[in-house]
């Protein structure tokens, strides 16, 4: 314990970086990397195989997102009370088994819905919600950077998953695609088993005892509702576009290979957004960064509304991906910064509920508008861009960090420099 605290966070010998390594690979093969970035690749094959309407298929994504919304606070409460491996490892096994079972789908739509319900129950147990609780317990001065490296795993996964899945579907069919995803979901298991743990003695840190950590006091805080509200609107816009992106670009005459490239570019931009934003968060005011990132999302979605060629689709994917990657850093950073760590996972779970509500309703709305209008009309897609812009301006209402926090950061940075 003593050696851990005496080793600077910037040193590669610091024990917290092995936790970040495990988290990197964990989120690479998690719900966050697999489900959002591959779901749209199955829409057309499932429609062709079973004749299901696109709204019905899109509702499955909504079921998973709403289930994540309901169960994330409970997962967060568990993570604040028990070692993270007790939550993460069983969730990985169930998540993998559910994906594998999709390779045996029948025309019964209810079975499809039930499987995605199960995926939603355990989804955040495999994703950054679970890993970030452990990572943040190890870092203060390098908090943004550590979060960025962890979330880069999700970005790498979001590059690889669409390419692998599209290749398998093209050559072996959609059933083989689900089978492949189920096997890939197990690859985060070994490092999680070996390295994932909270920092000893991190449950109560003197620096953060002044922060309002009781859930009841948080619900009375305008700061929490501003963070949660912007996350909800951002999730509505981003997931509404992402879940239909492959089908939208295909309708515009863009080839399947170019569509897969756009999805992978979205993931690659997410990596850049995460890494750059993690570095910036340790140096600049987070709400200003959040404002800029939501504006980028709105710009990217606007490009999708009018995409007529692969270049426009890829450009929109780059903007949206960069924004989504950045917001993945900024959300948990703001929670830890304003409310401390003692109830971090619980509060992060509640903001995931907000994100999932937005992420569930956006895709369903666009699916319904598609069925009503007979296509992906620009006016429908611009609704998603508008919600991202509203989310951006909500950041101006967030308060400045407390004087105690600012003074503590200065002292911590100076002590690290001495070390």
PyMOL commands that set and color helices and strands:
alter all, ss='L'
color gray80, all
select helices_A, chain A and resi 2-6+16-28+31-50+54-79+85-102+109-123+128-138+143-172+174-195+206-208+215-219+222-242+245-251+256-281+286-305+310-339+344-373+378-397+403-418
alter helices_A, ss='H'
color red, helices_A
deselect
rebuild
show_as cartoon
